């Protein structure tokens, strides 16, 4: 334990000193007295301050007309090439805005969630990340390929095709741009070959693809009315797909912002908001390197790290096998960022498995445990936890992964009790309102196509 404790002020130093004298970190037991718990609670709050872990403040409300438009678009299969999948097919309310799978199944699949059938084309290369509190994330997608900085503009795969005429519409920074891209992906939404008028276009014809989606939407009078209500004073025929993308972002921000977890109530001063075990886990977490990267209100530094997760699935076409995924390096070209992915935000993490950029861990406890001796854990990774179709896809590229493993993980070792306690602390980051999202999906969408999520 002493190997990974990190200086965090007086309280952190006291914690480190105590931990060095025991194989089991000094944390309160379930039978600790009220006075003991109050003392540990004060220490945890100080540790949190030193780590920059603060309460999450919800964004301002989004105008209802924009939210309604974004909700309809997010759930409407009209945006996909073959009209058979929506944005939310892989981000289902029933599965906490994921799909309950290690890797998602896009075009050609049938059914929903873990029961969705895998088409001949196979899986999407990466796990479908949850959609909670996206307003608190700066780079979007697991490799950060969509980003926005005030004064510097937007950095996206579309390059110059993302025009000033489009970005002038955006109200929510990078998140307003994010929905532009799943509709371009053949595997996710657009389809292959010439199966439809979207798929028939070349992959580099982003403006034409977006324009054809707007043509589809414009044939539906209800959408015309909804767009014009969401953007007063603007005629539908004057709009581009950026208006749709911005609306989806507004919906996600308005309906999926959650900041009333036990941890939030604890930070607000309620010593009884956490169980004794969760409080112990909070102290472990704040005293260890975990909270260097999992920091801030959303428990992410918005940066990229290689945490030695096994590579599996179809990959992104990298490496000798063409089934590898070089992560952030694919965006920056920097070899030092090979296998680095954005630090996962931890709010509601209890609900959002499987975990890792490729869903390599099906249980939260297993993912927490991976960070202890991660080099050895990588080499002993158990593919048996994966669904059968993925078990044979795990690459044996362990040396390459460990060559760029984040130095922060060197020497990190957690006793078994710490793994248990930190896992329990993760559950204290769940907002009760996030457990039931049945009201997220609309009863119907303007196209009349089936709604996934009802």
Residue, then its C-alpha position, 0 to 999 in steps of 0.5 A: x500500500x505504501x508504494x502508491x500513496x500520494x502526498x495530499x497534505x497533512x491528512x493524506x500524510x497521516x493516512x499514508x503513515x498509518x497505512x505503511x504500518x499495516x497490510x490493511x489500510x487504516x479505514x473505519x470498520x462497520x462497528x466504528x463509533x460515531x466519533x470515529x466516523x466523524x473524524x474520518x469524514x472530516x479527513x475524507x473531505x480534506x482529502x477530496x479538497x486536496x484532490x480537486x474533487x468537488x460537488x457537481x453543479x448541474x448546467x442551466x435548463x435547456x429550453x423545452x422545445x429543443x429538448x423535445x426535438x433532441x429526444x425525438x432525433x436521438x430515438x428516431x431510426x430515420x437518422x440511420x441509413x437503413x432506418x433500423x437503428x437509432x442513436x439510442x439503440x446502443x445507449x438504452x435507458x434500460x441499461x443506464x444509457x449503455x447496452x450491457x455488452x462489452x462491444x456494441x452491435x450496430x448495423x444489421x443486428x437484431x434485438x436489443x442489449x445483451x440479446x442483440x444478434x451479431x451480424x456478419x460484420x461483427x461488433x463495433x470496436x469499442x464499448x458504448x460509453x454512458x451518456x451521464x453528465x456529458x456537459x462535464x466532459x471536455x474531449x468526447x469519444x474514448x479517444x477524444x477525437x471531438x474537442x472544443x476550446x474557447x478561442x481555438x475552435x473545434x477539433x473533429x474528424x470532419x476537419x474543414x467540413x465542420x464549417x463556421x455556418x455549422x459551429x455557429x449553431x452550437x450551444x453546448x461546445x464539443x457535445x453539440x458536435x458529437x452527434x454529427x459522427x455516429x450517423x457517418x459510421x457505416x458500422x454504427x448507423x449508415x450501412x454499407x455499399x449502396x443499400x440506401x442513399x446514405x451508404x451510397x455516398x463516399x465516406x469523405x462526403x460528410x456534408x452530403x451525408x448530413x444534407x441527405x439526412x436533413x432531406x429525410x427529416x424535411x419530408x416529415x412535417x412534424x419535424x419541420x414544426x419541431x425544428x422551427x419551434x426549437x429555433x425561433x425565427x429560423x426556417x427549416x429549409x435554412x437549417x443544416x444537420x448541425x441544428x439536429x446535432x445541437x438539439x440532441x446535445x441539449x436533450x442529453x444535457x437536460x435529461x441526463x445530468x445527475x448530481x444527487x448521489x450519496x457522495x454529493x450529500x456527503x460533500x454537502x455535510x451529511x456524515x451519514x450519507x455514506x456507509x462505514x464501508x463506503x467511507x473507508x473506500x472513499x479514504x482509500x480512493x482519496x489517499x491513492x493514485x486513483x484520485x489523481x486521474x479520477x478527479x474533479x466533479x465528474x471524477x475524470x481529469x479529461x486526459x488520456x491514460x494507458x491503464x493496461x486493458x486487454x485488447x479484444x474484438x475487431x479493433x480499429x485496424x491498427x497493429x500487425x494483426x489489424x485488430x488492434x486499437x491504438x486509442x489516443x495515438x490514432x488522433x494525435x499520432x504520438x506513439x507515447x499515447x498508444x493504447x491511451x484512452x480518456x479517463x472514465x468519469x465515475x458517476x453512476x459507474x455502478x450502473x454502466x458495466x461492462x468497463x474499459x474502452x472495449x468492455x474487457x471487464x464485466x464486473x465493477x469489482x473486477x475492474x477496480x481489482x485490475x488497477x492493483x498489479x495491472x501488469x500481472x493482471x493484464x497477462x492473466x486476463x480471463x477471457x472467460x468473462x466475455x460473451x462467447x463470440x469475443x473470447x477468442x478475439x483477445x490479442x496477446x499484445x501484452x508487451x506492447x501495451x505495457x511498454x506505454x502503460x501509464x507510469x502512475x500505475x507502476x508499483x500500485x498494489x491494493x490489499x483485497x479489503x481495499x478493493x472491496x471498500x473502493x468498489x463500495x465507494x463507487x456505489x456511493x456515486x450513484x444518483x438514485x434517479x439514474x437507476x430508473x430511466x424508463x421516462x427517457x424514451x418518447x412514446x413515439x417519434x415523428x417518423x413513426x418507426x419503432x422506438x428502442x427503449x420503451 
